Amino acid sequence: MNCYDISVADEMDGKGNFNGGSLKHLPKWPPVNIEFQDLTYTVPELSCNKVILRGINGKFKSSQLTAIMGPSGAGKSTLLNILAGYKCSEATGTISINNRQRDMRIFRKMSRYIMQEDIYQPMLTVREAMLISADLKLGKQLTKDEKLDVIDEILDLLRLNKAKDTMGHKLSGGERKRLSIALELVNNPPVIFLDEPTTGLDDLSSSQCVSLLQRIAHGGRTVICSIHTPSAKMFAMFDHVYIMANGQCVYQGLGSNIVNYMQNIGLICPVTYNPADFIVEVSGGEYGGEYLEKMVSSVGNGRYTWTPSIGLAKDNEGSQELESSAEIESFDIEINPKELKARASSWQQFCILFRRMTIQMWRDKSYLMLRVYLHIFLGFVIGGLFYNMGNDASKTLYNFGFCFTIIIAFMYIPMMPILLEFPLQVQLLKREYFNRWYRLNVYYMALVVAKLPIQITLAIVYITMVYLFTDQPISAYRMLMFYTISILVSLTSESWGLLVASRLRVVNAMFVGPVITVPTMLLAVYGIGFGKGVVIPSYIKALMSISYLRYGLEGIVAAIYGYSRDDMICPDEEVFCAYRKAKFLLVTMGFEEISYPISAGALCVFYLVFNILAFLLIRQRLSLRRTNFPAVQYIGQFVKQHLNLSSN
């Protein structure tokens, strides 16, 4: 597909068409028209099914800015979600793209959905965020200089040039909204959906936002947004208006025709009244339900487009009906699916995401230094509590407690931050993944790998402090064993935290995570002190085998006391030291049959299993498909409505 070098200036061509919004170095896509017929959507509830959309119809054209409006609960966001392919996969009806049945796999690659929340990547400037978006979406299709040219044009188009070196968290509300749009324009998508883009903005910022969307649409794109009662100034900027009420279409056409339309159904809009506010009030039933029936009938529930030259659209069906299959524009150039494939390879995506996560981690200096100070502080505290006990035969039991303290520290320190952090990242992940920035498995791999360097480094600092302070045996192979098991426990705990956080909201994750680890701690120490020959019930043994902390404790004990350790020193002031010999301690505590390789191998298995399960749960959470089993749907609906544990 050829690339066009067209300026961003707002100019008119010889035919009176708007040329603004095209970007050089990027492919110019053919126009994309979206048509839908008899669209119905119901939501299963515990007692009955709730109908959200009731057989609505409509058509949204290229080079037009379309507004979907209506009172709360009218179905605006649901319609937008269905058209964008975001959730709502159970809708019935027909959706066509350029008079062809929509192929969801292809359509998702050509469209972008900008959600209502102004979410952005922290610790990145506007320019850096744009460059990362360009690298992920364009790969090596363009050189870095060409990408920077594209970025500068987009920032100029959206009036973000002055803020290009500003951190995301320092942007104003309007700038954040424009940045969300700019990030999705990098590969020049032909279709853009926006869910209430003016939410949270003042009147001036809202007008600027809608004006920019108009420029983008007139550049040859199909731009569709839901919006709540815009001002008269904003309302005049929309090329096409689609009004909804109770899941039905009550008006479709130009915004300037609404006053005449309302007169046709018997209502007069006051001169000083905003037509948008008036028709939304009527749609909300404030003037009686009989007017709603007239409005739905006048436009055939979206099958007709109303114009003032003809009284009621239904009386002139041949003139007003949406274009038939023969009349709909047939484009000579169709979008080639091969052109929609990801430009960046999996390895390139991994490197870009790893770089982004690393930059964000190092720039968050307050959190980074807090982690460093915490590890050093705990090193002094634990080292002080168990000072010089490692080789003291009179304090062997205390030193055994030190081993347990190690696994507890490496359970909570890595787990708690991920329980708090990941649920807050899900919305951002959801937007980027749905808009085809990267593959989910690549993102998850980068997420895991990016955390390793700092986590392992801090673990080594902490382990070194407590190991030396507590006078554990200075032996290269024992220290290597001790360090290895401790780091494995730390990594496994983080993967366990990610597993818990993958399906829960932040509040529930912070509650469930610590609580659910209590049984694993109890199972880790069960049977200690029973001695040799005591039979542990088989069901308890089975439960102990699924506690990764048990394997961590066994591995640390093996590193400290296993492999024929020399006798410990009994102080002169002590008459007798019962646990001078390490072998006797292991037998007494019930650890005579422990195996270091098994402990290390089991921790590796737990680490892999937790990560695989976490990835599968995240993928299921982001999936647009629902299970086909009614029982599973019912249980999921019950949990979501009454227990409120999961959050999409």
Buried (B, 14 or more C-beta within 10 A) or exposed (E): EEBEEBEBEEEEEEEEEBBBBBBBBBBBBBBBBBBBBBBBBBEBEEEEEEBBBBBBBBBBBBBBBBBBBBBEBBBBBBBBBBBBBBBBBEBEBEBBBBBEEBEEEBBBBBBBBBBBBBBBBBBBBBBBBBBBBBBBBBBEBBEEEBBBBBBBBBBEBBBBBEBBEBBBEEBEBBBBBBBBBBBBBBBBBBBBBBBBBBBBBEEEBBBBBBBBBBBBBBBBBBBBBBBBBBBEBBBBBBBBBBBBBBBBBBBBBBBEBBBBBBEBBEBEBEEEEBBBBBBBBBBBEEBEEEBBEBBBBBBBBBBBBBBBEBEBBBEBEEEBBBBEEEEBEEBEEEBEEEEBEBBBEEEBBBBBBBBBBBBBBEEBEEEBEEBBEEBBEBBEBBBEBBEEBBBBBBBBBBBBBBBBBBBBBBBBBBBBBBBBBBBEBBBBBBBBBBBBBBBBEBBBBBBBBBBEEBBBEBBBEBBBBBBBBBBBBEBEEBBEBBBBBBBBBBBBBBBBBBBBBBBBBBEBBBBBBBEEBEEBBEBBBBBBEEEEEEEEEEEEEEBBEEBBBBBBBBBBBBBBBBEEBEEBBBEEEEEEBEBBBBEBBBBBBBBBEBBBEBBBBBBBEBBEBBBEBBBEBBBEBBEEEEEEEEEEEEEBBEEEEEEEBBBE
